[in-house]
């Protein structure tokens, strides 16, 4: 239940749809009781009362209306639950991506990109069954059996006692099987995450593996991980089939007890036929919600395993805190930047570790070009990361026009900064789209001018479709220097007051 509350809080805005689903289920339960009542009365009148179908036409029309109404309400339940699931997944995915963007490259570098991708895509998608099937059924299993039991008690007290006694059997089976299912499902999710992470790592490094003749070894590794994932998945399916068998057996035996008890009493004229048939029709409906919950329990387990990883990411503390200033309260056209005894250590809790920066002080005036020179690991990229607010100093202060950078909202500050990292990320899109990311809504003339400034326009003209040529993920169809120039063009297009170049010419002549 703790996980259920957290998911409802994180998904936001779906409580009313869940409430609507439960309300429709409540109405379905009432119509189920009415359907059993009308059907038992009609059969009693026709077969024992001697009435013909014409005399029962009115009841048949009412029964048909109830059946149609029940079908419409069941359709409404599916639509409402499906909409709740879609909205919940959208909200969770937005929060997850927003969190990853706020954590920035400093967090992403410490994670496996394949595992993060699997969590953001397949992990959130795994919650579909949880929200659309399991969660509504969890509420329905509280109300529907209660309504059916009250109806049975009103018709036959002894049968109601039998339902009351046998009711805990299915939940008990669900709990026992659920413990085993939960452990197996978590293993399956971990195996899936490992496979996704390793497979993406291999794809990204395939060229290097080929150069060093190690690609065949990775084939065997992927095969081994895939076989491991297959074995875990089969174990999950075994538990799923076992739980389905146990629940069906429990529901069938419980219904059989009701049927035997009713049948014996009917033979000895201790209960009227109409009441006996009414109770017999409702007995399967009493156990149906429990069986449905058990069938959907595995969807909840898959979603729960994924949700655990999602919560881990969402609960990671951000090293950079948003400032208290209002948007638009600063003018960054001519930024004066000062570093005042700034120190930073990536391993903040590692007091013995070598700090990346220690008591660094310097000043960058508006319009000034400053080059930071030093060996690898001297802290040049760290300074860029601090300026971009991907990290926050452990001590000292960075100011912009006299205002502490930590008090400026990161989103507002980054609008005034253009950054070209050591390896600019290029997307599987056209050349124009990749450059245009520097300034959304830029005209084709502005994109071409930025490309000319980065000295990449002539090369783009030689491509098959010019600026509309698809360059592949990470610029797979480009050389290192060509990809670097597109990154420069993107930064030039933004034309921000502050331009940060992190070894941007390393691949250029």
N, C-alpha and C positions, 0 to 999 in steps of 0.2 A: 504493500500500500504506500510505502514511502516513495518508491520509484514512481508510482502512479501520480502522486501529488506533485512531484518535481516535474514530471513531463507535462502535466496540465499547466503548471505555473510557467514553464519555459515556452510552451507552444502558444499560449496567449490567444484570447478571442474565440475559443472553440467551446467554451462551457455552455453557451446557449444552444449550440448545435447538438452537443451531447445530451443536454436537457430535453431538447426536442425529440431526439432519438428515443430516449427513455420514456418520454410522454407518449409517443406513438406506440412503443412497446406495451405500455400500460393499457392503452386502448385495445391493442391486439389481444391482450390477455382477457379483457372483458368480452370482446367479440368471440373469442374462443369458447368461453363459458356459455355465451348465448347460443352459439352454433351447436354445441353439444346438447343444450337444453331443447332447442327447437327440433333437432334431429331425433332425439330420444322420444319426444312427444309425438312426432309424425309417425315414426315406426310403431310406437305403441298403439296409436289410433288406427293405423292401417292393418297391422297384422294381428292385433289382439282385440281392438275395438270394432273391427268389421267395417270401417269407413273406406270409401274408395278415394282415389287420388283427386277426383273433382272436389270432394268435400274438404280435402286438405290443401287445395290450391293456394289459399291465402297464406297458410303456414309455409308452403314451399316457396312462394314469392319472397316472404320475409327471410327465409333461410338463404335464398339466392342473394338477396341484398346484403346479408351478413357476410357471406363468403366473398362477394365482390369487395365489400368494405375492408375485409381483412386483407385481401390481396393488395388493395390500394395502400393501406397503411404499411404493409410489409415493403412495398416499393418505396414509400416515403422514408422508411427506416434506412434502407440501403442508400438512398440519395443523400439524406442528412448525414449519415455516418461517413459516406464517401467524401462529402464536401468538408466535413470536420477534419478528416484525415489529410486532404489536400491542403487545407489552410494551415494545419499544424505542421506539416512537412515544410511548407513554404516559410513559415515563421522561424522554425528551428534552423533551416538551412541559411536564412538571412542572418540570424544571430551567430551561427557558426562561422560564416564567412566574415562578418563584421568583426568577430573576435580575432580571427586569424589575421585580418588586416591590421587591427589594433596592436596585436602582438608583434607584427612586422617580421622582417627577415631574420632578426636575432633569434626568434623562436623557431621559425621554419627551418633554419639551417641545422638545428639540433634534432629534427624529426625526419623520418623517411617520407618523401613526397608521395610514394605509392600508397602508404598507409593512411596519410592524411586525405588523399583523393578518395580512397575506399570509404573512409569514415564520412566524408562530406557527401558522397554520391550514394553508394550502396547502404551505408549506415543509416542515413536519414530515410532512404527508401524502405528499409526494413521495418520502419515504424508504421508503414501504411496499414499492415494487418493489425497492429496494436490499436491504432486509433479507429479504424473502420470496423473491426470485428470484435476484438477482445474487450476493449474498454466499454462500449455500449452493452455488450453481453454481460459484463461484470455487474453492471447496475440492474439489468433485466433479470438476472438470476436471483436478485433480492426481492423483486416485486412480483413477477409472474407466478412462481410457485406458491407465494403467499395467497394470491387471489384465487388460484385453482384450489388450494387447500381449504380456504374459507367456503368456496362453493361446494366442495365435497363434504365438508362438515355439516353444511346446511341440508344436504341431501341424505347423508348417512354417516352417523357419528363414528361407527366402528371403522369404516373405510378411512375416515379422516385420521383416526389413531394410527392405522397401518401406514399411511403416508408420512405421518409425523415421525414414526419410529424408523422408517426406511430412508427418510430424507438425508441423514448424515452419511449414508454409505458412499454415495458418489463423490461428495467433497473430500471424504477421507481418502478414497482411491486417487483423486486428483492431487492431493497433497503428497502422497507417497510417491507417485510416479513423477510429479513435478520436480521433486528434489533431484532425481536422477536426470531428468530432462534439462534442468538448468545447468548442471555441471557439463553435460555433453554439448549444449548449445554454446556455452562460453568457449569451450575448446574449439568448436567449429569456427566461431568468429575470429579467434586468435589465429587459427590456421589460415583463414581467408585473408586476414590483414597481412600476415607474413608473406603469403603467396603474391598478393597485389604489390607489396612493397618491393619484394625481390624481383618480380617480373619487370616492373618499371625501371628499376635500377639497371637490370640487364639490357633492356631496350635502349636506355640513354647512354650506356657505355658499350654498346655493341661494336662500334667502330674500333675502340681501344682493345676490346677483347679479341677481335679479329686480327689486329696488328700483332698481338702477342701470342696468338694461337691458343687462347683459353676459352673460345666459344663452345667447344664440345663439352668441356667440363661443366659449363653452366647449363647446358642441356640436361645433363644428368642431375644437376642440383634441382632444376625446375621440375623434372620428372619425379624426383624424390619428394619434394614438397607437395606436388599435385597428388601423389599417391597418399601422402599423409592426410591431406585435406579430404580426399575421397573416403578414406577409412573413417575419419571423424564424422563425415556426413552420413555414412551408412549407419554408424552408431546412433546418430540422432534420429534417423528414419526408423531404426529398430525400436527406439523408445516411443516414437510417435505411433507406430503400429500397435505396440504393446498397450499404450494408454488408451487408444481407440478401442481395442479389444476389451480391456478391463471396464471401460465406461459403458460400452454397449452391453456387456454381460451383466454389469450391475443394474443398468436401467431395465434390461429385459427380465431379469430375475425379480426385481421389485414390482414390475408391472404384472408378472406372472403370479406373484403372491396376492395382489389385489384381485386378479381374475379368478384364481382358485377360491379365494374367500367369498367373492361375490357369487360365483357359480354354485358353491355348496349351499349358501343361504337361499339362493333363488330356487334350487331344487326342493328345499324344504319349506318354501313359501314364507320365508322370514323377511323378505324384502320385495317390494313391487318391481315388476320388470322395468318400468320407466326409470325408476331411481337407479336400479342396478346398471342399466345400459348407460345412463348419464354418467355414473361414476367410472364405468369401464372406458368410456370415450375420453374422459378427462385424465385418467391415470397416465397414459403416455405423455400428455401435454405437461404434466407436473414434472416429469424427469427430463423432458426435452431441453429446457434451458441449461441444465447441468451438463448434459451430453454435448450441447453446442459449445458451452464454455470450455469443456475439455478439448474439443476439436480445435478450438481457436487458441488454446493455451500455448501451443508451440509457436504460433505467430508472435505472441507476446514475448516468449522467451528469446526469439531471434531479435525482436525489437529491443528488449531489455539489455541484451548483450551489447548491441550497438549503442544504446543510450548511455551505457556506462562509460564508453570511450568519449562520446559527445560531451558528457558532463565534465570529464577530466579536462577537456580543452576549454570549455566555457568557464571553468573555475580556476584556470591558471591566472595568477595575479599578474597584472600588467606593470611592467617596469616604468612605463611612461604614463603619467596621470594627466588628464585633461585640465587645462587652465580654467580659471573662473571668469575670464574676460568675455564680454559679449562679442558676437561676430561683427566684423566691420569696424572695430574700435581702433585698429592700427593701420598705419600707412607704411607699406614695405617697399615703396618705390626706390628709396635710397637707404638700404639697410646698413647700419653700422654694427658690426658683430664683434663682440669681445669674449674671449675665453679668460676666465680669472681663476687660476690655480685649480684647473679641472683635473680630477682623477677618476679613473674608471677601471673596474675589474669585472670581467665577464663572470667569473666564479665569485659572486658577491660574498658567499659564506666561507670561501676558502681564503683565510687570512694569510696563509703561507704562500699562496699562488702569486706569480709575478703579475702586477697590474698592467693592463694594456696602455694606460696613460697615467702619468703621475705629475701633478702640479704643473700642468701645461697652461701657459698664458700667452696670448697673442691677440692682435687686433686686425680686422679687415675693414677698411674704409669703403664707402660707396664708390663704385667704379674701379676699385683696385683689383689687380690680379695677383693672387698669392699662390705660390707653388710650395707644397709640403714635400720635402725630399728626405728619404731615409731608407734603410734596408727593410726587407720583408718582415712584418711583425712589429715594426716600430710604432704603429698606431695610426697610420694615415687613414685607412678605411674606417677605423673606430671614430675618428674625428668627424668623418662624413656621416657616419651612423648617428652620432650625437646631434649633429646639425639638423639631420632629417627627423629627429625625435623618434628614431627606432629604439634608442636606449636613452637612459637618463644618468647624468653623472652621479657617482657615489659621494663625491665632495666637490666643492668649488661651484662656480656658476657660469652659465652662458647667457649673455644679454644681447638683445636686438634693440637698437635705438634706446638703450638704457632700461629696457624692460626685460625681466628674467624670462628666458625662453620657456621655462616650465609653466609659466602663467599664461602663455599664449596657446589657444586651442590648436592641437596638432593639425587638424584638417585645414584650418585657416592659414596656418604658417606654411604648410606644404604647397598651397596654391601659389606661393611666392617663390618656390624653389624648383629648379629643373635639375635632374640628377641623371648622370650617365654612369652606371656601375661598370665594374670590370667586365662583366658578361651580360650585356643588355638582353632582356627576355623578349623574344619575338614569338608572336602567336601564329597559329595556322590560319592565316588570313592574307589578304592582298598586301602589297607593298604600301599602297596608299592608306589602307586601314591601320597598318602598324605605325606608320609615321603620324597619322591623324590622331592617335591616342594621346599625343602630347597636348592637343588642343581640340577637344570635342567640338564639332561643328565647323571646323576649319574648311575653307574653300580649297578647290583643287590648285588654284594659283598660289595660295599660301604654302601648301604642301610641296609644290614644285620648287618654290623659292627656298624652303628649308632644305630640300634635297640638294639644290645647287650649292648652298652654303656649306653643306657637309661633303661636297664633291662626290656625290653618289648619283646625280641625275643622269650623267652620260651612261653609267652602267645600267641604270633602270631602263633606259631607252632600248638597250640591247636585249632585254628579256622578252619572251614570246608575247606577253600581253601587257608589256610596259608596267604602268603603275597598278594594273589589275592582276598582275601575276601572283599566284598563291605561292608563298615561300616555305610553307611547312612549319611544323612545330619546332620552336627554338631556332628558326631560320635554317632548317635542315638542308635546304638547297643552296645555301650561301656559304661563302668562305668566312673565316673569322673576321677579316678586315671589312668585308661587305656588311656583315651583321653589325659590326661596331659603328660603321658610318650611318646605318639606319637608326641606331640608337642616338647618335649625335643629331641627326636630322629631327628626330622626335623632340629632343631637348631644345634645339634651335626654334622649332615651331612654337613651343610654349612661350619662348621669349620672356622668361621669368627674371625678376630683378637679381636673383642669386642663382648662379650656375655652379654646380658641383660636378667635377670630372674625376672619377676614381680610376686612374690609369687608363683613361679612355683612348689613348693612342698606342696601347701595347701591341695591337695587331695591325697597325698602320705603318706605311713607309714614311 
